[in-house]
């Protein structure tokens, strides 16, 4: 037997192929039945040996063989096959089909090679099942060899065979090869078109899927349920509501509106396109709802921030239809918890998943990490992530995003470095997730390194990534590089323009933000809600009151955009800047939305800047009642009481902070020098160049001709003066960072400093005067805005 097989070149070519070429991936391996006999047990006949007359197979025997195959009894079928006349191609096809239909894909390929070795001629009924087996095993090399055989014997243009080739290449992930087969087909049937429409959709290319679907219709082909389901999935990917509604009309004309699979696809499409009311209408018309339909409706509610409706839908599913939630139900519900901060409900889902043994399940575990991260429970997110047996790129991206959302920027960067050492390489989402961490750490050197890595990966033209790069440079204080990169972008979207408008806003150049908005409209981009957040922020920071009111009023009238809580917060900042505190209070009372901590925080900050203690106390009471992070509120209120000489209230605030375990954030200033980020705290003497820094600072303080410390004494009671003198503002972290920047950078270059808290009045006043005496531009980015100090003036106009 061995000697005969050695002379079979086709078999040897197959066996000698590398393991990577023929070995199926882990996900495609199937347990083989122990009753299977080796397909290579028969010795090939010698060409010179005597050949007896071949007797055709009895019809009853052939029928029994087919019966064994249809019943999945492949062992019995193979035993019968060995006793039959094997010159008949039909019985070979029966066995190959049986192996493929029973999930024994490797055996099907083995049997095909045995068939070739024994000289049995394959036909157009042999190859579809062999090709299907290659697709299921993701065996590209074997599939291409079979494709080559088809071309050799002239079956490469057979419609039935070509449809299987298209399906194989799509399953393996080589959509270009599938396109080539499709384009070279002289005749295409509905299966051919459906395969391509579905293939593009599964590959995530919704636009190509829709174009293929429309081309199919243009050529006179009538879409069936399978084509419509794939096309609706493509509409969901691209959020293309209009095309989805057109397909819905075709569904009605084709009388498929009662098909449960089509109805479910419509629900999913409308939900992902933001039309929950349309999805609900389709859902309510389903007479007998299955778990897939319920999951699609729950997912639609969750994606569109209908928290209560998604859980009400779950309750109806269990009570009305007695349908038991599955793992997809849990996955679809978790976004509702993430967006609304419903930690208790999220934990309940987690517990239910454990009880029902849904875990481990990669997608569910990733959704849990996302939920805990967005709910502020970073430790729980880390616990779930570390317990995962399998992680993909999405899992890593979710953990990076969780660190960024919880302001653990250094941990996010560490996680990114860890990803670089994993077999899974970062994608566009990874890069876009980690760049905000770089921006918040004000590490231009880290940002430039990642920028270089992006170019190396070939992602420089990715608009999503480019937007993140612009934001990163702007937040690092390098507005010029952000603008240059923006100007060099080939493809800009509305997010690109919004990012640049916000960049100029936080740097105090409100007029330039408005000019960008005009240019954006001139280019044909339609503004959205985020555009107006950027614009109103620009007006607030730059004190453009009339322009701010104009943009706010035009949102609904001209663009049909309902103002959200962020827009109202920006308007409150604008009113507070102008000192209209009573008007600001009335504005809050007349708001159609429930005021959040963001709203009351704006009023508190305005009251602080205009020394209105009564209104500040009102705002503080509301903030405290919302159980928000109260540290900043307490510190602001304490400073106001100190300035008013209300020392008992100062002690009361300190007691409340201590009781709740709240600690005032330690001020820290950073400056990038030669690719290294240098950090300073107040009175810092840990730096290697401490003596030089303090000598330069003393010289500068004498040059600006003012004892700044005297300005800050009035806010402290006499007993605290000695204590406060040890923490004198003349050695605050901002001044130390500025001095180190001045002595470490070339003359003419700006000094860029980042601070994690708001810059104090003393440091702000000093920075203005230092910029004047040194003739250097100094940029200080605090927790809210960037201050550009030039010639003794600041871009914020002394309001921040």
Residue, then its C-alpha position, 0 to 999 in steps of 0.5 A: x500500500x505504501x509503495x503505491x501511495x508514494x507513486x501518487x504525486x497528488x497525494x504526496x503534494x498534499x501530505x508534504x505541505x507545511x502544517x500551516x498550509x493544511x492544519x485546520x485552526x483550533x476553532x475549526x477542528x472537529x472530533x473524529x468518529x472512532x469508527x472511521x477507517x483510513x481512506x488509504x487502506x486499499x492498494x492501487x492496482x498495477x497498470x499491468x495487472x489483470x482487470x476483471x470485468x467491472x460489475x455495476x453497483x446494485x441499486x439497492x446497495x447504492x440506496x443503502x449507502x445513501x441511507x447510512x450517509x444521510x443518517x450520519x453513520x459514516x462508519x457503516x457507509x465506509x464499510x459498505x463502500x469498500x465492498x462496492x464497485x469503486x469506479x462509480x464517481x457517484x458513490x465517491x461523491x456520496x461519501x465526500x458529501x456525507x463527511x462534509x455534511x457531518x462536520x468531518x471536513x478533514x476526512x472529506x478532503x482526505x477522501x477526495x485525495x484518495x479518489x484522485x489517487x485511484x484515478x476516479x474522475x471528479x465532476x461538478x458534484x464532487x467539488x462543491x463539498x470539497x470546497x465547502x470542507x476547505x472553507x470550514x477548515x480555513x484551509x486556503x492552500x488546499x482550497x487554491x489547489x482545488x481551484x486550480x484543478x477546476x480551472x484545469x478541467x474546465x469547471x471554473x465557470x460552472x455557476x454551482x461550483x463558483x458559488x461554493x468557491x466564493x463562499x470558501x474565500x469569504x469564510x477564509x477572509x480573502x474577499x479579494x479572491x472572492x471578488x475575482x471569482x465573482x467578476x469572472x463568472x459569465x453567468x450569476x444566479x441569486x446565490x452568487x449575488x447573495x454570497x457577495x452581499x453577505x460577504x461584504x457585510x460580514x467583513x464590516x464593509x457595509x458600503x460595498x455590501x449595499x452597492x452590490x445589493x443595488x447593482x443586483x437589483x439594477x440588473x433585474x434580479x429580485x432580492x429574496x429574504x437572504x439578500x434583504x437580511x444581509x443588506x439590512x445588516x449593511x445598513x446597520x453597519x453604515x447607519x444608513x437609514x434611508x437605504x434601510x427604509x428603501x429595503x423595508x419597502x421592498x420587504x413589504x412588496x415582496x410580502x416578507x414583512x411577516x418573516x421573523x428573520x426579516x422582522x428581526x433584521x429590521x428591528x436591528x437596523x432601525x435601532x442602530x440607525x437611532x429610530x427606536x420608535x420604528x423598531x418598536x413598531x416592527x417589533x409589536x407586529x411580530x405575532x410570535x416573538x423568539x429570543x432573537x427578536x427580543x434581544x434585538x429590541x433590547x439592544x435597540x433600546x440600550x444603544x439609544x440610551x433608553x435605560x428603563x425601556x430596555x429593562x422593561x422589555x426584559x421583564x415583558x420577555x420573561x413574563x409575557x412570552x416566558x422566554x428565558x434570557x440568554x447570553x446575547x440578552x446580557x450583552x445587549x443589556x450591559x450598554x444600558x448600565x454603562x451609559x446610565x451608570x447603573x452599577x447595581x443592575x450591571x452587577x445583577x447581570x454579572x451575577x445572573x451570568x455566573x449562575x447560568x454558567x454563561x461565563x467564560x464568554x469573550x464578548x460578555x466578559x468584554x462588555x462587563x469590563x466596559x460596564x465596570x469601567x464606565x461605572x467607575x469601578x476600575x478594580x472590578x473591571x481589572x478583576x474581570x479582565x484578569x480572569x479572562x481565559x481568552x483576550x482579543x484586541x477588543x478586550x485590550x482596547x476596552x481595558x485601555x479605555x476604562x483606564x482613560x475614562x477613570x483618569x488612570x492615564x499612566x496605567x493606560x500607557x502601561x497597558x498599551x506597552x503590554x499590548x505591544x508585546x502581545x501576539x495581537x497587534x494594536x488597531x485603530x481603536x487602540x491608538x485612538x483610545x490611548x492618545x487621550x491618555x498621552x494628551x492628559x499627561x501632557x507628554x508630547x514626547x510620548x505622543x510623538x513616539x506614538x505618532x511615529x508608530x502610527x505612521x509605521x503601521x500605515x494608519x496615518x490616513x485613518x480619519x479616526x486616528x487623525x482626529x485623535x492626533x489633533x486632539x492629543x497635540x492640542x491638549x499637550x499645548x502644541x496648538x501649532x502642530x495640531x493645526x499643521x496636522x489638521x491642514x495636512x489631513x486628506x479626509x476630514x469629517x465633522x469630528x475633525x472640524x469639531x476637534x479643531x474648533x475645541x482646540x482653539x477654544x481651550x487655548x482661549x482663541x474664541x474668534x478663531x474657533x468661530x472662523x473655523x465654524x464658518x469655514x466648516x459650513x462653507x466646506x459643506x459639513x453639517x454641524x452636530x451637537x458636539x460642534x455647538x459644545x465646542x463653539x459655546x465653550x469658545x464663546x464662554x472662555x473668550x467672553x463672547x456673550x452675544x455670539x454665544x447667545x446667537x449660536x445657542x438660539x440657532x441650534x434648534x431654529x436653524x439646525x434642529x438640534x435640541x440643546x443638551x446638558x453640556x450646552x446649558x453648562x456652557x451658557x451658564x459659564x458664559x453668564x457667570x463670566x459676565x457676572x449675571x449671577x441672578x440671570x444664571x440662577x433663573x436660567x437653571x430654574x427655567x431649564x427643560x432638563x434636570x440640572x446635574x452636578x456640571x450645571x451647579x458646578x458652573x454656578x459655584x465657579x461663577x459665584x467664587x469668581x464674583x465672591x457671592x457666598x450665598x449663591x455659592x452655598x446654594x450651588x454647593x448644597x445641590x452638588x452635595x445632594x447629588x452624591x457627586x465627587x465633592x472634593x472640588x466643591x468643598x475646596x472651592x467653598x472653603x477658599x470662599x469662606x477663608x476669603x470672607x473670614x468665616x473660619x468656623x465654616x472653613x473648619x466645618x468643611x475640613x471636618x466634612x472632607x475628613x469624615x468622607x475620606x476626601x483629600x485635596x488633590x496635590x497640585x503638580x506641574x509638568x514640563x517636557x524637556x528633551x523628550x522627558x517629562x519633568x514634574x514639580x510639586x509645591x516647594x519641590x526640592x527633589x530635582x537634580x537642578x533644584x539650586x539653579x531653579x530656585x536661584x533663577x526664580x528668586x532673580x525673576x521675582x525681584x525683576x518683576x518687582x513685587x512680593x507676590x506672597x503679600x497678595x495671598x495673606x489676606x485669605x488666612x487667619x493670623x494663626x495660619x499665617x506661619x503655617x502657610x508661609x511654609x507653603x508660600x505661593x512664590x515656590x508653587x509648582x507652576x513657577x518652578x516648572x516655568x523656571x526649569x523650562x526657561x533654563x532648559x529650552x532655546x531662546x525664542x521657543x515657547x515654554x509649555x507647562x501642564x498643571x493638573x489643577x486650576x492655576x492660582x491667582x498668584x501664579x497667574x499674575x507671576x506668569x504674566x510678568x515673567x513673560x514680559x521681562x523674559x520676552x518669552x511665550x509661556x503656555x500653562x494648561x490647567x484643568x480647564x483652559x490653556x493660558x498663553x502668556x505674551x508680553x504681560x498679557x494672558x489669552x484668558x483675559x484674567x478670567x478662568 
